[in-house]
Structures are given as structure tokens and as C-alpha cells.
Amino acid sequence: MRLVVTGASSFVGAWFCLAAQRGHEVIGLAYETRLHLPGVRTVRLNLGAPEAGAQLAALRPDTVVHLACKVMGSGPAGGPETEATRLNRRMMDQVLAVGAPILYGSSTCVHWPKDTAYAQSRREDEARLAASGLPWAALRPSAPYGPPLAGHQPRHPESFHTLARWVRRGVVPVPGDGRALRQPIHVEDLSLAALALIEGGLPNEALDAGGPEALPFNVIIDLLAEAMGRRARKVHLPLGLLVRVARRLPGFEPALLAAADCDDPADPSRLIQRSGLTPRRFEDGARTLVG
Ligand SMILES: NC(=O)c1ccc[n+]([C@@H]2O[C@H](COP(=O)([O-])OP(=O)(O)OC[C@H]3O[C@@H](n4cnc5c(N)ncnc54)[C@H](OP(=O)(O)O)[C@@H]3O)[C@@H](O)[C@H]2O)c1
């Protein structure tokens, strides 16, 4: 199959491309980030540009894997529409216009009790896919993690790599009390499950994609520190203070950070049923982050 992957230059996208090129022709799309992966043809394309739809169609994909997105600047729910939200919609316009089956990278934030404009745009994209008449699936990963790929530097630093750096320093800042649940999924398991869905025929549904257990953030830090043979002191910081600081820093979306105290479970049972792949436990996967 010829797979065209938008957002191939993201951490998740690059991992997916590498897994997919073992059995498929893979064209990875990047815009501002350098991308050079073995076995993957890179095409540079601004998916926000009006001509992008025709350029995408000219690549004649059998399936589009749509992982490109804009999180930063998406803002709070109910606020004025932002450029990030408009770009996400334009990108989906272009991808739908190709008329090929679509595997879409969504997010568990669609379930969070604290809503955000980003979650609203993911829900809107999922609804458009469902109404499109095209074969589709949406994968909603909770906290994808895995080792960095040699020679690849995504623009948005991967959260678990940042966490590992703090653990190495011995002190880890924790938003809130650290009891909120996360269900991290190893990026290789996520990629292989996505491939299995494509190869088996997209099931026309949205599937949560988490690891086998929901873990409090405090426990995730302990497991990571253990895997790294380190001791890490957790410093719990009030969420409101962090959100105020994040408003002044690049690389954070304050609306998403404000929801950091929400549980983020992602039951993988349906994904396991559909893909036949069982994600590994964080305790095992964390060792791959040590490197
Ligand atoms: N990371 C997570 O924790 C997480 C959690 C849940 C879901 N996901 C899903 O996983 C996927 C990747 O997420 P990520 O966090 O790894 O992404 P990311 O680091 O924020 O990367 C965004 C990607 O979108 C591309 N992009 C942005 N604007 C573009 C434009 N105008 N034209 C073409 N490409 C454009 C970027 O390309 P350039 O950098 O080349 O410009 C980059 O490859 C998304 O579908 C996301 O919903 C991730």
C-alpha cells in the first residue's frame, strides 16, 4: 500500500513512518521540521495552503494517515476561534478532499471533563470523518511515549523526554497533587496497532489507545525513576500558578495545562480486539526511555 502520512515530522508520526516502511511505500509529509527517515520519502507541504489538497491528491495515497495538528494557540473552549483551530479545520478539508481512506490521530482530550478548543476541534474532525462516507478510524492516544529516534528532532519536545530529563536532575515539578490518572501507550505499540487497523480494513470508528493500566502521574514518575536507577523528589505545584506561568512561555498550551488534574483513562480493550495487538505495561516500556 502507499501510505501518505501528514505530521510525519512529529514524534508519533516519525515512529509510525518507520514501522510502516517495513511493509509499505511511505510518503512522510513535513512542513517546518527537518525529516530524514530511512525507507521514507519526505515531501514538504503546508497543509494550510489552498493548493495543498491538489498536492496531496497527486501523491495518490491508498490511505492517508492524518497526524498533523496544531495544539499551541488553540485556546480555551468557548473563546473566539483561533488560527490554530482554523488551521486544523483547513487541514482536515484537504485530507477529506483526497477521497482516500483516513486513519486520524485524535486524542483522549475529547473525553476530559474540562473542555478545550483543541478537544472541540478533534471532536469536529471525528464527526466529519464519520459523515464522510470514506473508510476511516480515529485513534485517541493517552500519553504516547518511547525513546527518541536517532537523528530526528520534533519541533514539539516529547513530554516523556522532558520528564526523563527532570528525573535525571533529581527533582520533578508536578502539576497539582499528581493523582490524576494517565494511561501511557508505547509509541511502537501505537504504531503497530494503527498499521494493523489499516491492513485489516479501517473499522469506521474512534478507538481509545492506552496502555494496559491507568496510573497516577506520581506513580509514572516513580516507575520512570526506577527504570533509570534514580531517585526523584516530586515538587507539587499549584495548577493555577503553572497555568499563569505557561501563558508567558512558548511550548505550552495553557488551556490543556489547566486540565492536567483531569483523569485521562484510555481503555485499550476495543483497540486490542480490532488490531490484535496488546500494548506493553509502562513498567516495561519505561526501560526503553532510559537510553
Ligand atoms: N504527543 C501527545 O502527547 C499526543 C497525545 C494525544 C494525541 N496525539 C496525537 O498524535 C499526533 C501527533 O501529535 P504530536 O503531539 O506528536 O504532534 P506535534 O509534535 O505537535 O507535531 C505536529 C505535526 O503537525 C505538523 N504540522 C503543523 N502545522 C502544519 C502545516 N501547516 N502543514 C503541514 N504540517 C503541519 C507538524 O509539521 P512540522 O513540524 O514539520 O511543521 C508536525 O509534524 C496528533 O494527531 C495528535 O493528536 C499526541
The ligand as a Tripos MOL2 file, in Angstrom:
@<TRIPOS>MOLECULE
LIG
   48    52     1     0     0
SMALL
NO_CHARGES

@<TRIPOS>ATOM
      1 N1          2.0060   13.8960   21.8900 N.am      1 LIG1
      2 C1          0.9530   13.5620   22.6120 C.2       1 LIG1
      3 O1          1.0010   13.5180   23.8440 O.2       1 LIG1
      4 C2         -0.3490   13.1770   21.9400 C.ar      1 LIG1
      5 C3         -1.4360   12.8710   22.7520 C.ar      1 LIG1
      6 C4         -2.6250   12.5600   22.1550 C.ar      1 LIG1
      7 C5         -2.7090   12.5410   20.7630 C.ar      1 LIG1
      8 N2         -1.6360   12.8280   19.9760 N.ar      1 LIG1
      9 C6         -1.8020   12.7880   18.5070 C.3       1 LIG1
     10 O2         -0.6270   12.3680   17.8290 O.3       1 LIG1
     11 C7         -0.4520   13.1430   16.6280 C.3       1 LIG1
     12 C8          0.8870   13.8310   16.6500 C.3       1 LIG1
     13 O3          0.9150   14.6180   17.8140 O.3       1 LIG1
     14 P1          2.2570   15.2910   18.3500 P.3       1 LIG1
     15 O4          1.9590   15.8390   19.7200 O.co2     1 LIG1
     16 O5          3.3610   14.3010   18.2220 O.co2     1 LIG1
     17 O6          2.3680   16.4930   17.2910 O.3       1 LIG1
     18 P2          3.3150   17.7670   17.2720 P.3       1 LIG1
     19 O7          4.6310   17.4310   17.8600 O.co2     1 LIG1
     20 O8          2.5740   18.9620   17.8050 O.co2     1 LIG1
     21 O9          3.5050   17.9270   15.6960 O.3       1 LIG1
     22 C9          2.5350   18.4810   14.8830 C.3       1 LIG1
     23 C10         2.7570   17.9960   13.4630 C.3       1 LIG1
     24 O10         1.8600   18.6940   12.5980 O.3       1 LIG1
     25 C11         2.5960   19.2200   11.5220 C.3       1 LIG1
     26 N3          2.0090   20.4740   11.0570 N.ar      1 LIG1
     27 C12         1.6300   21.5370   11.8100 C.ar      1 LIG1
     28 N4          1.1950   22.5340   11.0070 N.ar      1 LIG1
     29 C13         1.3020   22.0780    9.7260 C.ar      1 LIG1
     30 C14         1.0180   22.6350    8.4400 C.ar      1 LIG1
     31 N5          0.5350   23.8830    8.2980 N.pl3     1 LIG1
     32 N6          1.2530   21.8730    7.3350 N.ar      1 LIG1
     33 C15         1.7500   20.6250    7.4510 C.ar      1 LIG1
     34 N7          2.0400   20.0410    8.6270 N.ar      1 LIG1
     35 C16         1.8270   20.7640    9.7560 C.ar      1 LIG1
     36 C17         3.9860   19.4820   12.0640 C.3       1 LIG1
     37 O11         4.9180   19.5390   10.9820 O.3       1 LIG1
     38 P3          6.2980   20.4160   11.0870 P.3       1 LIG1
     39 O12         6.8040   20.2560   12.4950 O.co2     1 LIG1
     40 O13         7.1640   19.7670   10.0450 O.co2     1 LIG1
     41 O14         5.9230   21.8340   10.7570 O.co2     1 LIG1
     42 C18         4.1800   18.2510   12.9580 C.3       1 LIG1
     43 O15         4.6030   17.1520   12.2090 O.3       1 LIG1
     44 C19        -1.6190   14.0960   16.5570 C.3       1 LIG1
     45 O16        -2.5820   13.5540   15.7330 O.3       1 LIG1
     46 C20        -2.1150   14.1760   17.9910 C.3       1 LIG1
     47 O17        -3.4910   14.4330   18.0670 O.3       1 LIG1
     48 C21        -0.4500   13.1610   20.5500 C.ar      1 LIG1
@<TRIPOS>BOND
     1     1     2 1
     2     2     3 2
     3     2     4 1
     4     4     5 ar
     5     4    48 ar
     6     5     6 ar
     7     6     7 ar
     8     7     8 ar
     9     8     9 1
    10     8    48 ar
    11     9    10 1
    12     9    46 1
    13    10    11 1
    14    11    12 1
    15    11    44 1
    16    12    13 1
    17    13    14 1
    18    14    15 2
    19    14    16 1
    20    14    17 1
    21    17    18 1
    22    18    19 2
    23    18    20 1
    24    18    21 1
    25    21    22 1
    26    22    23 1
    27    23    24 1
    28    23    42 1
    29    24    25 1
    30    25    26 1
    31    25    36 1
    32    26    27 ar
    33    26    35 ar
    34    27    28 ar
    35    28    29 ar
    36    29    30 ar
    37    29    35 ar
    38    30    31 1
    39    30    32 ar
    40    32    33 ar
    41    33    34 ar
    42    34    35 ar
    43    36    37 1
    44    36    42 1
    45    37    38 1
    46    38    39 2
    47    38    40 1
    48    38    41 1
    49    42    43 1
    50    44    45 1
    51    44    46 1
    52    46    47 1
@<TRIPOS>SUBSTRUCTURE
     1 LIG1         1 GROUP 0 **** ****
